[in-house]
Amino acid sequence: MAVGTSSGIPSTPLLKDEVDIVIPTIRNLDFLEMWRPFFQPYHLIIVQDGDPRKTITVPDGFDYELYNRNDINRILGPKAACISFNDSTCRCFGFLVSKKKYVFTVDDDCFVAKDPSGKEINASEQHIKNLLSPSTPFFFNTLYDPYREGADFVRGYPFSLREGVPTAVSHGLWLNIPDYDAPTQLVKPHERNARYVDAVITVPKGALFPMCGMNLAFNRELIGPAMYFGLMGDGQPIRRYDDMWAGWCVKVICDHLGLGVKTGLPYIWHSKASNPLVNLKKEYHGIHWQEEVIPFFQAVSIPKKCTTPQECYIELSKQVKEKLGKVDEYFNKLADAMVTWIEAWDELNPSEKLSNISAE
């Protein structure tokens, strides 16, 4: 593990000591120069994918930890098998070792976007604002986020629901390269997203959504143990569904625990379109299997006795094995990895496990 030091900057950013920024990468992190005004005050956890012998350079002035596969094997031992590589799933190790309340994760091909006025968007700050304000999953507000300045609950919105619930996940969007699957990429190779929608909404209870991991933040205390991107990397029959899997798991658990998920702002600038033919090979099984997986999540029922993310996730793993194991043997392996992930989480975060036990 490599460790860097930071040079301070004058202004005090929002929740400076309560946020980690997790970045999976296979390359030098020159992209951080663009993010310097926004990221430099925060602690970075960098998870190096690929060959651990390769040296990854980080620009001077950032406070960071850098982990590679050798570090993960050393720290987790046999449980390291649940952390996939050659896929963005490797970022999950950053979630494991973080000790902060909030995590913002961003890909290394994502840059600072600008709003329609030309002002650079502080994505980390907007994510934190989303996580600090309540969500409204039980009744949809047609004026988008009612807690935002200049907005409120519309006529007919039940007063008993206006307090909202804690927000566990903030899902940001992208300008330039949309987050498309391979078939859509192939039929729309030149499509770019130039539409900036100045809005945040709560994803309603009972509704699933396609979660993208390239611009994502979450409250680690509320939902961290469920934020597992699955066994979807090197040697597995499926890739590029890691964040989708995490999103489906997280959403049904948030619904069960009475937590909220927001999507919309902030935008980032997604700079690089991956090869659609390569993506198609990676996504082939996922495109086929999702027609079974999504109905499974739509029908999932978690027992009332499950009151922590860990308990919910273990229960979910049992149902994955029981129901999706019939679709393909791979899902039995995935269910086992889900259990290993929770074991690794509790091993690295024993105080959280104890606090959950005392809360019960």
C-alpha positions as CSV (number, residue, x, y, z in Angstrom):
1,M,0.0,0.0,0.0
2,A,1.3,3.4,-1.0
3,V,0.4,6.5,1.1
4,G,0.6,10.1,0.0
5,T,0.4,13.3,1.9
6,S,-1.6,16.4,1.3
7,S,-0.9,20.1,1.2
8,G,-3.8,22.1,2.8
9,I,-6.0,24.5,0.9
10,P,-7.5,27.7,2.4
11,S,-11.2,27.0,2.2
12,T,-13.0,24.4,4.3
13,P,-15.0,22.1,2.1
14,L,-18.3,20.4,3.0
15,L,-17.8,17.6,5.6
16,K,-14.0,17.5,4.9
17,D,-13.3,14.9,7.5
18,E,-16.3,12.7,6.9
19,V,-15.9,11.8,3.2
20,D,-13.6,9.4,1.3
21,I,-13.3,9.5,-2.4
22,V,-12.8,6.0,-3.9
23,I,-11.2,5.7,-7.4
24,P,-10.6,2.4,-9.3
25,T,-7.8,2.8,-11.9
26,I,-5.4,1.1,-14.3
27,R,-3.5,4.2,-15.2
28,N,-1.7,7.3,-13.9
29,L,-4.2,9.6,-12.2
30,D,-3.4,12.8,-14.2
31,F,-7.2,13.4,-14.4
32,L,-7.0,14.5,-10.7
33,E,-5.5,17.8,-11.8
34,M,-8.9,18.9,-13.2
35,W,-10.5,17.8,-9.9
36,R,-7.9,19.4,-7.7
37,P,-10.0,22.3,-6.5
38,F,-12.7,19.9,-5.4
39,F,-10.9,16.7,-4.4
40,Q,-7.7,18.0,-2.8
41,P,-9.2,18.6,0.6
42,Y,-10.5,15.1,0.9
43,H,-8.9,11.7,1.5
44,L,-8.6,9.5,-1.6
45,I,-8.6,5.7,-1.6
46,I,-7.2,4.5,-4.9
47,V,-7.7,0.8,-5.9
48,Q,-5.3,-0.2,-8.6
49,D,-6.7,-2.8,-11.1
50,G,-4.5,-5.0,-13.2
51,D,-0.8,-5.9,-12.7
52,P,0.3,-4.9,-9.2
53,R,3.9,-4.5,-10.4
54,K,2.9,-1.5,-12.5
55,T,3.6,1.8,-10.8
56,I,0.6,4.2,-10.6
57,T,1.5,7.9,-10.2
58,V,-0.7,10.3,-8.3
59,P,-0.2,14.1,-8.7
60,D,1.5,15.9,-5.8
61,G,-0.7,17.5,-3.1
62,F,-3.3,14.8,-2.6
63,D,-3.9,12.8,0.6
64,Y,-4.3,9.2,-0.5
65,E,-4.0,5.5,0.1
66,L,-3.1,3.3,-2.9
67,Y,-3.9,-0.4,-2.8
68,N,-3.2,-3.1,-5.4
69,R,-4.0,-6.8,-5.7
70,N,-1.1,-7.8,-3.4
71,D,-2.3,-5.4,-0.7
72,I,-5.8,-6.8,-0.9
73,N,-4.6,-10.4,-0.7
74,R,-2.5,-9.5,2.3
75,I,-5.2,-7.7,4.1
76,L,-8.2,-10.1,3.4
77,G,-6.4,-13.4,3.0
78,P,-8.7,-16.1,1.6
79,K,-11.6,-13.6,1.6
80,A,-9.9,-11.6,-1.1
81,A,-11.5,-13.9,-3.6
82,C,-14.7,-11.8,-3.3
83,I,-13.0,-8.7,-4.8
84,S,-13.0,-9.1,-8.5
85,F,-10.4,-7.5,-10.8
86,N,-10.3,-6.5,-14.5
87,D,-13.6,-4.8,-13.7
88,S,-14.6,-1.8,-11.8
89,T,-15.7,-4.1,-9.0
90,C,-12.2,-3.7,-7.5
91,R,-13.4,-0.3,-6.1
92,C,-15.4,-2.3,-3.4
93,F,-12.2,-2.8,-1.5
94,G,-12.1,1.0,-1.0
95,F,-15.5,0.8,0.5
96,L,-14.3,-1.9,2.9
97,V,-11.3,0.0,4.2
98,S,-12.9,3.4,4.4
99,K,-13.6,4.7,7.9
100,K,-15.6,7.7,6.9
101,K,-19.4,8.2,7.0
102,Y,-19.7,9.1,3.3
103,V,-18.1,7.6,0.2
104,F,-18.0,9.2,-3.3
105,T,-16.7,7.0,-6.0
106,V,-15.8,8.2,-9.5
107,D,-14.1,6.6,-12.5
108,D,-10.7,7.9,-13.9
109,D,-12.2,8.8,-17.3
110,C,-14.7,11.2,-15.7
111,F,-13.9,14.9,-15.6
112,V,-15.4,18.1,-14.2
113,A,-18.6,19.1,-16.1
114,K,-20.0,22.6,-16.5
115,D,-23.5,23.7,-16.0
116,P,-25.3,25.8,-18.7
117,S,-23.9,29.0,-17.3
118,G,-20.3,27.6,-17.8
119,K,-19.7,27.2,-14.1
120,E,-17.7,24.1,-13.1
121,I,-19.8,21.6,-11.1
122,N,-18.6,20.5,-7.7
123,A,-19.8,17.0,-7.9
124,S,-18.6,16.0,-4.4
125,E,-20.4,18.9,-2.8
126,Q,-23.7,18.2,-4.6
127,H,-23.5,14.5,-3.6
128,I,-23.1,15.4,0.0
129,K,-26.0,17.8,-0.2
130,N,-28.1,15.0,-1.6
131,L,-27.1,12.7,1.2
132,L,-27.7,15.3,3.9
133,S,-31.3,16.0,2.8
134,P,-34.2,13.6,3.2
135,S,-35.7,11.4,0.5
136,T,-39.4,10.8,-0.3
137,P,-39.7,7.2,-1.6
138,F,-43.3,6.7,-0.4
139,F,-45.0,9.4,-2.3
140,F,-43.8,11.1,-5.5
141,N,-43.4,14.9,-5.5
142,T,-44.0,16.3,-9.0
143,L,-41.8,19.3,-8.2
144,Y,-38.8,17.0,-7.9
145,D,-36.8,17.3,-4.7
146,P,-39.0,19.3,-2.2
147,Y,-36.1,20.0,0.1
148,R,-34.2,22.0,-2.4
149,E,-34.1,25.8,-2.2
150,G,-37.0,27.2,-4.3
151,A,-39.0,24.1,-4.1
152,D,-41.5,22.5,-1.7
153,F,-44.2,19.8,-1.5
154,V,-47.0,20.3,-4.0
155,R,-50.7,20.5,-3.1
156,G,-52.0,17.1,-2.3
157,Y,-48.8,15.7,-0.8
158,P,-49.6,14.0,2.5
159,F,-48.3,16.1,5.5
160,S,-47.6,12.9,7.4
161,L,-44.9,12.0,4.8
162,R,-43.2,15.4,4.5
163,E,-40.5,14.7,7.0
164,G,-39.0,12.2,4.6
165,V,-36.5,9.4,5.3
166,P,-32.7,9.4,5.5
167,T,-31.0,9.3,2.1
168,A,-28.6,6.4,1.7
169,V,-27.5,6.7,-2.0
170,S,-26.9,9.7,-4.3
171,H,-26.7,8.6,-8.0
172,G,-25.2,11.2,-10.3
173,L,-25.5,11.5,-14.1
174,W,-23.2,12.2,-17.0
175,L,-22.7,14.7,-19.9
176,N,-21.1,13.7,-23.2
177,I,-20.8,9.9,-23.3
178,P,-24.0,8.3,-21.9
179,D,-23.9,5.1,-19.9
180,Y,-25.3,2.9,-22.6
181,D,-25.1,-0.9,-23.0
182,A,-23.3,-2.4,-26.0
183,P,-26.4,-2.9,-28.3
184,T,-27.4,0.8,-27.8
185,Q,-23.8,1.9,-28.4
186,L,-23.7,0.0,-31.7
187,V,-26.9,1.6,-33.0
188,K,-26.1,5.1,-31.7
189,P,-22.3,5.3,-31.9
190,H,-22.2,9.1,-32.2
191,E,-24.9,10.0,-29.7
192,R,-23.8,12.4,-26.9
193,N,-25.8,13.7,-24.0
194,A,-25.8,17.5,-24.0
195,R,-29.0,17.9,-22.0
196,Y,-28.5,19.3,-18.5
197,V,-31.5,18.8,-16.3
198,D,-31.3,20.8,-13.1
199,A,-33.1,18.4,-10.9
200,V,-32.8,15.7,-8.2
201,I,-35.6,13.1,-7.6
202,T,-36.2,10.3,-5.2
203,V,-36.5,6.8,-6.8
204,P,-39.9,5.6,-5.5
205,K,-40.2,2.6,-3.2
206,G,-40.7,-0.6,-5.2
207,A,-39.0,0.8,-8.3
208,L,-35.6,-0.5,-9.4
209,F,-33.1,1.6,-11.3
210,P,-29.9,1.0,-13.3
211,M,-27.2,2.2,-11.0
212,C,-24.0,3.4,-12.6
213,G,-20.9,3.4,-10.4
214,M,-18.9,6.0,-12.2
215,N,-20.5,9.0,-10.3
216,L,-22.0,7.6,-7.1
217,A,-22.0,8.5,-3.4
218,F,-23.5,6.8,-0.4
219,N,-23.9,6.9,3.3
220,R,-21.5,4.1,4.4
221,E,-23.1,3.8,7.9
222,L,-26.6,3.3,6.5
223,I,-26.0,1.1,3.5
224,G,-22.2,0.4,3.1
225,P,-22.4,-3.4,3.7
226,A,-24.9,-3.8,0.8
227,M,-22.7,-1.8,-1.6
228,Y,-21.0,-4.8,-3.1
229,F,-20.5,-4.8,-6.9
230,G,-20.5,-8.6,-7.1
231,L,-18.2,-11.3,-8.5
232,M,-18.0,-9.9,-12.0
233,G,-14.5,-9.6,-13.2
234,D,-11.6,-11.7,-14.4
235,G,-12.6,-15.3,-14.8
236,Q,-16.3,-14.7,-14.4
237,P,-18.9,-15.2,-17.2
238,I,-20.3,-11.7,-16.8
239,R,-18.9,-8.1,-16.6
240,R,-20.2,-4.6,-16.8
241,Y,-23.2,-5.6,-14.6
242,D,-21.3,-5.1,-11.3
243,D,-22.8,-1.7,-10.5
244,M,-26.2,-2.8,-11.8
245,W,-26.1,-5.7,-9.3
246,A,-25.1,-3.5,-6.5
247,G,-27.9,-1.1,-7.4
248,W,-30.6,-3.7,-7.4
249,C,-29.4,-5.1,-4.1
250,V,-29.1,-1.7,-2.5
251,K,-32.5,-0.6,-3.7
252,V,-34.5,-3.5,-2.3
253,I,-32.6,-3.2,1.0
254,C,-33.2,0.5,1.2
255,D,-36.9,-0.1,0.5
256,H,-37.0,-2.7,3.3
257,L,-35.1,-0.5,5.8
258,G,-37.0,2.7,5.0
259,L,-34.1,4.5,3.3
260,G,-34.0,6.8,0.3
261,V,-32.2,6.8,-3.1
262,K,-31.8,10.0,-5.1
263,T,-30.8,10.4,-8.7
264,G,-30.1,13.4,-10.9
265,L,-27.5,16.1,-10.0
266,P,-24.5,16.2,-10.0
267,Y,-23.3,15.7,-13.5
268,I,-19.8,14.7,-14.5
269,W,-18.2,14.8,-17.9
270,H,-17.7,11.2,-19.2
271,S,-14.9,11.5,-21.6
272,K,-14.3,8.0,-23.1
273,A,-16.6,5.7,-24.9
274,S,-15.6,2.1,-24.5
275,N,-15.5,-0.3,-27.4
276,P,-19.1,-1.6,-28.0
277,L,-17.9,-4.9,-29.6
278,V,-15.7,-5.6,-26.6
279,N,-18.5,-4.6,-24.3
280,L,-21.0,-6.9,-26.0
281,K,-18.8,-9.9,-25.2
282,K,-18.7,-8.8,-21.6
283,E,-22.4,-8.1,-21.4
284,Y,-23.7,-11.0,-23.3
285,H,-24.7,-13.1,-20.3
286,G,-25.9,-10.1,-18.4
287,I,-28.3,-9.0,-21.2
288,H,-29.7,-12.5,-21.2
289,W,-29.8,-13.1,-17.5
290,Q,-31.2,-9.7,-16.5
291,E,-34.6,-10.8,-17.8
292,E,-34.6,-13.3,-15.0
293,V,-32.7,-11.2,-12.4
294,I,-34.9,-8.1,-12.5
295,P,-38.2,-10.0,-11.9
296,F,-36.4,-11.7,-9.0
297,F,-35.6,-8.4,-7.4
298,Q,-39.1,-7.1,-8.1
299,A,-40.5,-10.0,-6.1
300,V,-37.9,-10.1,-3.3
301,S,-39.3,-10.0,0.2
302,I,-36.9,-9.5,3.2
303,P,-38.2,-10.7,6.6
304,K,-39.0,-8.0,9.2
305,K,-36.4,-9.6,11.5
306,C,-33.7,-8.3,9.2
307,T,-32.9,-4.8,10.6
308,T,-29.3,-4.2,9.5
309,P,-27.8,-4.0,6.0
310,Q,-25.7,-7.1,6.9
311,E,-28.7,-9.2,7.9
312,C,-30.6,-8.0,4.8
313,Y,-27.7,-8.9,2.5
314,I,-27.2,-12.4,4.0
315,E,-30.9,-13.0,3.5
316,L,-30.7,-11.7,0.0
317,S,-27.8,-14.1,-0.7
318,K,-29.9,-17.0,0.4
319,Q,-32.7,-16.0,-2.0
320,V,-30.2,-15.5,-4.8
321,K,-28.9,-19.1,-4.4
322,E,-32.4,-20.5,-4.1
323,K,-34.0,-18.7,-7.0
324,L,-31.3,-17.6,-9.4
325,G,-29.1,-20.7,-8.8
326,K,-31.6,-22.4,-11.1
327,V,-30.8,-19.9,-13.9
328,D,-27.1,-20.7,-13.9
329,E,-24.5,-22.1,-11.5
330,Y,-22.7,-18.8,-11.6
331,F,-25.4,-17.3,-9.2
332,N,-24.5,-19.9,-6.6
333,K,-20.9,-18.6,-6.7
334,L,-22.1,-15.1,-6.6
335,A,-24.3,-15.8,-3.5
336,D,-21.3,-17.4,-1.8
337,A,-19.2,-14.3,-2.6
338,M,-22.0,-12.1,-1.1
339,V,-21.6,-13.9,2.2
340,T,-17.8,-13.7,2.0
341,W,-18.1,-9.9,1.4
342,I,-20.2,-9.5,4.6
343,E,-17.7,-11.6,6.5
344,A,-14.9,-9.3,5.2
345,W,-16.9,-6.2,6.0
346,D,-17.4,-7.3,9.6
347,E,-13.8,-8.4,10.0
348,L,-12.5,-5.0,8.9
349,N,-15.2,-3.0,10.6
350,P,-15.9,-4.8,13.9
351,S,-17.1,-1.7,15.7
352,E,-19.9,-1.3,13.2
353,K,-21.0,-4.9,13.8
354,L,-21.0,-4.3,17.5
355,S,-23.0,-1.1,17.2
356,N,-25.6,-3.0,15.0
357,I,-25.9,-5.7,17.7
358,S,-26.3,-3.2,20.5
359,A,-29.0,-1.4,18.4
360,E,-31.0,-4.5,18.2
